[in-house]
Amino acid sequence: MIGPVNYFILPRMPLAEDIVTSRHRFSSYGPGSVTVNETVYRQSLVVTASEIHCPWPVASLADISAENLAPIFDSAPAVVLLGTGDRQRFPDARTFALFGERGIGLEVMDNGALCRTFNILVAEDRAVTAAIILGS
């Protein structure tokens, strides 16, 4: 015979506190556009937790230069997510070197992956900047 089983109920405890300090989050994306909060963008842009730079004068990977990376470097990110459109395309080695010289990580992905990853990283209060190429 099995004796009585003592069950006790613990109050529900969240695994992570859901406090988002970011002013900007991607709410949707599609071919040639992204939506940050409730605003739809159809031009390339740079997004941080607190700022948006649009238009960003980059329509393709070939347009990337030290000059137009300035708003990204000025945001002092630990990592930059580079969205290259509907599929992942890699910039040239010179572009990777510009980030490496500054000790900034560069992750290249398609725009959908960028939107999802950015939202996760800003929710964790990470120093992340998203640079999204649209319209190419």
N, C-alpha and C positions, 0 to 999 in steps of 0.2 A: 504494500500500500504506500502510495506517495503522499507525503504530508502536504499541508497547505503551502502554496507558493505565495511569497510576498512580492508584490509588484509595487514599485513606486514610480511616480510620474515626475519627470523633470520638466520644468518650464522650457518652452522652445527658446533656443538661443541661436541667433544668426551666426553664421561662420565668419561673416565680414560685415562691418558696419557700412551701410549704404549711404555715405555722405559724398556727394560729388561736388568738388570745388571748381571744376572746369565750367567756364561760361559757354564753351563751344563743344558740341558733340555732333557727329554725323547721324542724321536720322534716316537717310536713304541714299541710294546711289543707283545709277542706271547708265545706259550708253550715252556718253558725252555730257553727263551732269552728275553733280552730287548735291545733297541738301544738308546744310549745316543749320541745326535747329529748324527753323521753318523757312529758311531762305534757300532758293535753288540757284546754283552757280553753274554756268556753262562755259566759263573761262578758267584757265589754269589759276590755281590759288595756293597760298601757304596758310596753314591753320595751326595755331598753338592753342593751349588751354584758354588763353585770354585775348588773342588777337587773330584777325583775319587780314591777309594782304591779297587783294584782288583788284585788278588782274595781276597775275604774276606773268611776266613776259616770256614764257616758255611754252611753245606749242608742240615741241618734240624734243627728244633727247639731244639732238644736234644743237639746240638752242641754249643748252646749259653752259654757263660761263661763271667765272669767279664774281663778276659784277652782279649777275642776277641771282646769285646765291646769297648775297648780302643780307636780305631780310631773314633768311634761315639762320645764318651764322649769328646775327644780332640777337636772335631769340635764346641763345645760349643753351641749346638742347644737349642732352646726353646721347640721344639717338634721333635720327631723321628717317621717316618713312617716306619713300619716293614711290608714288603711284604712277604707273606708266600706261594707263588706259585699260582696255578690256583684257589685256594679257601682259604678263611680265616680260619686260625688255630691259636689258642691262645697259647702263651708260658706259662710256669708255673709261679706261684706266685713269686718265687725267682727272675725271670727276671724282673717282674714289680717292685719289691722292689729295684732292682739296679738302675732303672730310678727314682723312687720316692725319694730315698735317695739323689739324686742330683738335685731334683726339675725339672726334665725333663719330659715332657709329652710323652707318648708312645701310638701311634695309630696303631692298627693291622688291616691289610686289605689284600685282594688279590693283586697280582702284577699289574693288570690293573688299579684298583682303586688307588694304590700307584702312578703310573706314572701320572695319571690325576691330583691327588691332589698335588703332588710335583710341577708340572708345574704351577699350580695356585698359590701356596704359594711362590715359588721363584719369580714369576712375581710381587707379592705384597711385595717383599724384606723381607720376613720373614726368621727367623733363623731356617731353617728346614734341616734335614738330612734324607736321604732315605737309608734303609738297606734292600736289596733285596736278598731273598734266591732263588737260581736257582739250577736246576739239581738234586733235590731230588725226 
